Amino acid sequence: MSALELTALYKSFGPLAALENVNLSVPAGSRTAIVGPSGSGKTTLLRMIAGFEFPDAGRIVLNGRTLVDGRHEVPAHQRQIGYVPQDGALFPHMTVAGNIGFGLPGTAAGKQPRIDELMDRVALDRRMAQRWPHELSGGQQQRVALARALAQQPRLMLLDEPFSALDTGLRASMRKMVARLLSNAGVTTILVTHDQAEALSFADQLAVMRQGRLVQAGPPMDLYRWPQDEETALFLGDAVVMPAWIENGRATCELGLVHVNGTSVTGAARIMLRPEQLLLTSEPTCLERTPGCFGVVTDRDFGGNTCTLTVELAAPPMATHGRPMNRALLVRSSSIDIPPTGSTVRITALGEAHVLG
C-alpha cells in the first residue's frame, strides 16, 4: 500500500519550470531517496510535500487524505509531517529538552517523560537535556532535530540533506541509526540528498530527478545496474560507457564480445559496465587462457580497501558508425596485489553489460 502519492505535479517560479509532471508513489513504511544535481527540483519537491510550497497543478495524497489538489490546500502545520532540515534549525534560546518538547502539549513537568523517551530513541544521554544547542556536536544537534520531529508522531518524515555537514565516519553511523530508528517506528521517510552513495545505501526506493523531471524510480540496485540513460548511469557512480554492435544478446565492442542484459535491440547501441565488472589479470599463464583484451595501467587511485585503476586499451581504436571508441577505462579492484602503473594487463568483463536507452 502506498502512503504518499504524487500525481502530475507542476511548479514554476516566473519563467523557470521547477517541476514538470512529477509522478511518484511511496510505499507505506518505506524509505525513499530523491537525488539529482543542483537545480533539479528535488528540494522544491520536498518543500511541496511538507506544505512550504504549493504546486501550480497536480495532486498530493498522504494515507488516503488529499493534501493538495485543484480545489484545496492543507497547510503545513495540519499535515502531520515531520521535517528535519540540513542544519537541524534548533532554537538557540532553548535547551535540548526545550527543543525536543517544543509543540508538545502540557506543562514542562508533564512533557518530561515523553522527552526522556525520545532522547533514548535517538541515543542521546538524558544528562544532555539541559545543554544549549551551541554546546552540542553536529551529530548531536541532528539527533535533537530528529527527536523534535518524532515528538509530533508524524505520518511521514522528510529529511533534507541532514547528514551533509557531518564528518564522513559520523555521517555513515548517523545514516544507519536514523534508517533503523525510522524503520522500527514504521515511519514512511523521504530523504533528499546530493550524495549518491548515501542514497543508494539508505533507501528502499531511489528517485532520480533532472531538470525538474523525475527520470527514473525504483530499487537502488536496479537503478545502479540498469539505469535508463547514460546521464543517469554516470550520476549514480563511475561507469564505463562505450559504443557497440548488438546482435543475438551479445555486444561487439572494444572489449571483444560481451553478453548484454535481456534486450531485443539489434544494431548500433551504447553499453555500460560498472568498473567493478572489469577483471584484470597480469600473470603470464592467465594471459594465455583468459578471454578478453589487453591494456596498460596508466594511473592508480588508491582508496584503502579498493583501488581505481585507469587502463588504456592496447588494441587499436574501433569505430561504430563513425564514432571512435573510448580507449581509457576505469577499473575498480581490490587493493591487494594491484598491478603497477605501466604494466600490461588483460581485461575481462564479468556478468552482463547494460544496453542504454
C-alpha positions, 0 to 999 in steps of 0.5 A: 500500500502506498502512503504518499502519492504524487500525481502530475505535479507542476511548479514554476517560479516566473519563467523557470519550470521547477517541476514538470509532471512529477509522478511518484508513489511511496510505499507505506513504511518505506524509505525513499531517496530523491537525488539529482544535481543542483537545480533539479527540483528535488528540494522544491519537491520536498518543500511541496510535500511538507506544505512550504510550497504549493504546486501550480497543478497536480495532486498530493495524497498522504494515507488516503487524505488529499493534501493538495489538489485543484480545489484545496490546500492543507497547510503545513502545520495540519499535515502531520509531517515531520521535517528535519532540515540540513542544519537541524534549525534548533532554537538557540534560546532553548535547551535540548529538552526545550527543543525536543518538547517544543509543540508538545502539549502540557506543562514542562513537568508533564512533557518530561517523560515523553522527552526522556523517551525520545532522547533514548530513541535517538541515543542521546544521554538524558544528562544532555537535556539541559545543554544549549544547542551551541554546546552540542556536536553536529551529530548531536544537534541532528539527533535533537532535530530528529527527536523534535520531529518524532515528538509530533508522531508524524505520518511521514518524515522528510529529511533534507540533506541532514547528514551533509555537514557531518564528518564522513565516519559520523555521517555513515553511523548517523545514516544507519541509526536514523534508517533503523530508528525510522524503520522500527517506528514504521515511519514512511521517510523521504530523504533528499540528498546530493550524495549518491552513495548515501542514497543508494545505501539508505533507501528502499526506493531511489528517485532520480530527478533532472531538470525538474523531471523525475527520470527514473524510480525504483530499487537502488540496485536496479537503478545502479545496474540498469539505469535508463540513460547514460546521464543517469548511469554516470550520476549514480557512480563511475561507469564505463560507457562505450559504443557497440554492435548488438546482435543475438544478446551479445555486444561487439565492442572494444572489449571483444564480445560481451553478453548484454542484459535481456534486450531485443535491440539489434544494431548500433547501441551504447553499453555500460559496465560498472568498473567493478565488472572489469577483471584484470589479470597480469600473470603470464599463464592467465594471459594465455587462457583468459578471454578478453583484451589487453591494456596498460595501467596508466594511473592508480587511485588508491582508496584503502580497501579498493583501488581505481585503476585507469587502463588504456586499451592496447588494441587499436581504436574501433569505430561504430558508425563513425564514432571512435571508441573510448580507449581509457577505462576505469577499473575498480579492484581490490587493493591487494596485489594491484598491478603497477602503473605501466604494466600490461594487463588483460581485461575481462568483463564479468556478468552482463553489460547494460544496453542504454536507452 
